[in-house]
Structure formats: structure tokens, C-alpha cells
Amino acid sequence: MNIIKYPRQEEWKTIVERPHLDVSQLNAVVNGVLSDIRQHGDAAVKKYEAKFDHAELNTLAVSESEMEEAEQLISKELREALVLAHHNIRVFHESQRFEGKPVETQPGVTCWQKSVAIEKVGLYIPGGTAPLFSTVLMLATPAKIAGCREIVLCTPPNAQGKVNPAILVAARIAGVNRIFKAGGVQAIGAMAFGTESIPKVYKIFGPGNQYVMAAKQQVSLHDCAIDMPAGPSEVCVIADETSNARFVAADLLSQAEHGTDSQVLLITTSETMLNEVKNEVELQLQQLPRKEIAAKALDNSKLVLVSNKQEAMQLSNAYAPEHLILATDDYEQLAAEVVNAGSVFLGHYACESAGDYASGTNHTLPTHGYATAYNGVNLDSYQRKITFQHLSPIGISSIGHAVELMAENEQLYAHKNAMTVRIDSLK
């Protein structure tokens, strides 16, 4: 872990900077796979499943018998946890429902918005070292609430051609329509272009490695919308002398175990707390099954000592973290200063894990500094706002001349005439 004490503001750029990877070769590989999927459909998907996931598949679709089998393979306790988490996620996202109200902007001119669900959405759920069944709930639950007609899920199988059973159970609980055995770039291409088995969708959601992220960005140029650009997962913890070093260390490690490229940042006003957290991290790290992964992530972590809370919040806002934990007694005061963050956790007991699994907020969040411009997945992510307007003859009288004048001065005379003929019809 890298300790930085009282950095000058001109040094902040280095502190908040994310690693820059040379993705030219990666993008070329991704482009080749996507082109193959576009041209050869299911056959190409199966080829890459054999190559990358070592699974020889006769069919890509998950069968009903496999869904039933999955129910028997997970414990009763895990299923109850999934149901509890789904309930909380549903309650929180249902509170985001939009109701458009007609507004009369001028006499006889009425405008309003209507929220309409995206008809077909695709969810990508990583398998790999950490099968993210929690992400199934996070992505499928708001899609179902929004009213998406078709919810398609792709996730990589294991070498035996089986999908993690908790992923399948979570998908059933959350209301996924169809599930397919496809991972990585081939899954993104299949949902973006459509194949013989996997339907084309209008928007793709979900996390993934750098290949998946590159594939999402490439298909978003011409073929399919995506939830957001993304990079490795990250957390920033702000601590002071009131913080619990054991809690803070656990929070840093919970992020570090995501992957070797995960990012961890501690900002504190207390040198004593900094040292206590450093020692706690070293102690807790040894107890983790994924300690090798977490240790590599910690190699790039930063523990930063600053002069005061104002400086701490300014540095955090400059970093724009995916997850921000305000592990202090005065969290309400600090929360008012948050400008850039994906999701914020307040006080000593709100750990990132709560939001990752079961508090109700969504854990699909902007990373890599994109929290300066993007929000996390929410109900609106699955909907479009269509505007409507109605003009009566009184409305023509209210705004007609202004429209004519503005169109004429933009030299768009057909625009002007569309209004003029209506004005003339009222004389």
C-alpha cells in the first residue's frame, strides 16, 4: 500500500488517476470476435465457448429442466437471502416510478412526458472466479418493474456446460425471460446483433472484464445501447479519529478482492487511524481465501493523509469514486459535500457489502471517474421519456408569431410556413 502524507493540490491528479492500458491489441481481438459473431451467429458463439470457457455446447439456451435442477442445488438459506435481497431491491426501485404531469406552457399549449419501457434488454452476468448472482437481481429487478417485454440474460457456463445454479435461481426470482450459455465478447455480440438462438436486444447491461467492456463500447457505436462505460471496480473511504480501523480495513479488502485491477483509496485526517488501518489490512488479508488477488490490488492502493475534512471531500470529489464510504461521526455534514460518487455509504455500519447485496440500492455503478457524468443503474435506465404536446387554436395564437419569427431568422422557411398556414386558417 502506498502512503501519501499531506499532498499538495497539484499532486492530486496523480492520486486520482486510474491506470491507462494499451487497448489497441485488445480492441483488435474484440473486433475480430464481434465480426465472427455477426457473420456466423450461433456457430461462432459455440466456437468461442469451446475456446474460452472450455464448454462444448449443443444448445445455447438454458432448459427448464436445468432451471428446476438449480432450485435443488442451492441451499434453502441462500434462496431465502436471494428473496430478501430481491424484495429490498424491488421496493427501492419501485419508489422511482415516474408520473408525467401535463404542463400548460402558454394558453392553449400543453406539454407532457410519458415513460415507456425499453422493449428488449440484455443482461450480462460474469461467471469466472466470482459468479455474480447478485447482479442478476440488480439488473433484472428494475427491468421487470419498468415493464421490459423481453429480458435476456447471458452468462458463461463451466466446462461441463452448466450455469452456476444461484444465477439461475436469482434469474427466476427476478423474472428473466430467457437465459443463454454465453460469456465474454461472444455474449455481447450475440445480444447486440442477434443470432439464431439469442435475440437482438436494444440495450445491454452488466459488468465484465476489459474484453467485455471493450465489446460493449464497440457495439454501442452502431448496434446497441449500453448502460454506461466502465472500468475496474473501486472504493474510497474517508476516515477520521472516530472511525473503526477494523471496519475500514474490512471495507478496503472487500473491494480489493474483486480483482487484481480493483482500486482502493483511503483518505483520512488522522495519522493514527492511517497506521491502524494499514495494520488491520495486513492482519485481515491473511485470512482471505482470495488474498492473492486482494494483495495485488492493494499494491496499487493509496492511503492518503490530509489536513482537514474539507480537503478530504475535495479530493474524493476529484476522484469521483464508484463507492464512497463516509466512515465518520459527522457523515451527514460530509454527505452534503458529495458532488461526484456512484453510491455513498454513511456512518460506521453502512458497509459497501450492504449495497452490493441487499440494502436495495443498485450496485451497477459508474467507475473510472465516470461518476462525474453518469449515475448508476436505476429504473430510468430501462425506460425512455417520450414527450407529447398539443396546441389548440388558442395555442397557435399564443406562440405562432414567435415560431414564425425564429424560423425566418434561422432561414428555415418551410418551418415558418408550417406555422403560417395554421395561423392563416384561423383568420
C-alpha positions, 0 to 999 in steps of 0.5 A: 500500500502506498502512503501519501502524507499531506499532498499538495493540490497539484499532486492530486491528479496523480492520486486520482488517476486510474491506470491507462492500458494499451487497448489497441491489441485488445480492441483488435481481438474484440473486433475480430470476435464481434465480426465472427459473431455477426457473420456466423451467429450461433456457430461462432458463439459455440466456437468461442465457448469451446475456446474460452470457457472450455464448454462444448455446447449443443444448445445455447439456451438454458432448459427448464429442466436445468432451471428446476435442477438449480432450485435443488442445488442451492441451499434453502438459506441462500434462496431465502437471502436471494428473496430478501435481497430481491424484495429490498431491491424491488421496493427501492426501485419501485419508489422511482416510478415516474408520473408525467404531469401535463404542463400548460406552457402558454394558453392553449399549449400543453406539454407532457412526458410519458415513460415507456419501457425499453422493449428488449434488454440484455443482461450480462452476468460474469461467471469466472472466479466470482459468479455474480448472482447478485447482479442478476437481481440488480439488473433484472429487478428494475427491468421487470418493474419498468415493464421490459417485454423481453429480458435476456440474460447471458452468462458463461457456463463451466466446462461441463456446460452448466450455469452456476445454479444461484444465477439461475435461481436469482434469474427466476426470482427476478423474472428473466425471460430467457437465459443463454450459455454465453460469456465474454465478447461472444455474449455481447455480440450475440445480444447486440446483433442477434443470432439464431438462438439469442435475440437482438436486444436494444440495450445491454447491461452488466459488468465484465472484464476489459474484453467485455467492456471493450465489446460493449463500447464497440457495439454501442457505436452502431448496434446497441445501447449500453448502460454506461462505460466502465472500468475496474471496480473501486472504493474510497473511504474517508476516515477520521479519529472516530472511525473503526480501523477494523471496519475500514480495513474490512471495507478496503479488502472487500473491494480489493478482492474483486480483482487484481485491477480493483482500486482502493483509496483511503483518505483520512485526517488522522495519522493514527487511524492511517497506521491502524488501518494499514495494520488491520489490512495486513492482519485481515488479508491473511485470512482471505481465501482470495488474498492473492488477488486482494494483495495485488490490488492493494499494491496499487492502493493509496492511503492518503493523509490530509489536513482537514475534512474539507480537503478530504471531500475535495479530493474524493470529489476529484476522484469521483469514486464508484463507492464512497464510504463516509466512515465518520461521526459527522457523515451527514455534514460530509454527505452534503459535500458529495458532488461526484460518487456512484453510491455513498455509504454513511456512518460506521455500519453502512458497509459497501457489502450492504449495497452490493447485496441487499440494502436495495440500492443498485450496485451497477455503478459508474467507475473510472471517474465516470461518476462525474457524468453518469449515475448508476443503474436505476429504473430510468435506465430501462425506460425512455421519456417520450414527450407529447404536446398539443396546441389548440387554436388558442395555442397557435395564437399564443406562440405562432408569431414567435415560431414564425419569427425564429424560423425566418431568422434561422432561414428555415422557411418551410418551418415558418410556413408550417406555422403560417398556414395554421395561423392563416386558417384561423383568420 
